Amino acid sequence: MNPERLTMLNAKTVNFEGGSRGIPVITWEDIAGGLANVTDFQYALICGKFAGDETQKHRAYGYWIVRCYSMGWNMVPGVVERFAATTLAEYFDPRICATCNGVGEVRIDTKIVSCETCKGARVLPYSERRMAMSIRSGHKLYEWVPRVDWAREQLANEELEGLRRAR
């Protein structure tokens, strides 16, 4: 299932009156069938990101806290929750690159080249200073960089795996 179709998961895009010949444009069976092989965490990430479902965002937060605790980092308990909330906030509300408008490429004369601002990633990560300030851990900034990078990679991999499993 492609991301364009996943954005149609909210109830506003379902035509209950029916399209041509009384067949709805997208049905709940389509959604259920497409997301049948997806894990609960992947489902929460996909629905939270593409449909904007706040309930699924809260479910993803719960799964993400468990995943962060399982890493065995020596942190004060409140820090893990703030770390999980900060990394999920960055995942659900990415900063779109203003130079390429989220495309990853820019046109220079007649050539299309990779965007230098976002390096083709289409989004700009939150700064490490902002992440450390929102976590409020008291740890040195350099200690958080590998953990934040790990979190970004894990969330992206879970989303891709969920999209791969969805039909």
Secondary structure, 3 states (H helix, E strand, C coil): CCHHHHHHHCHHHCCCCCCHHHCCCCCHHHHHHHCCCCCHHHHHHHHHHHHCCHHHHHHHHHHHHHHHHCCCCCCCHHHHHHHHHHHHHHHHCCEECCCCCCCCEEEECCEEEECCCCCCCCEECCCHHHHHHHHCCCCCHHHHHHHHHHHHHHHHHHHHHHHHHCC
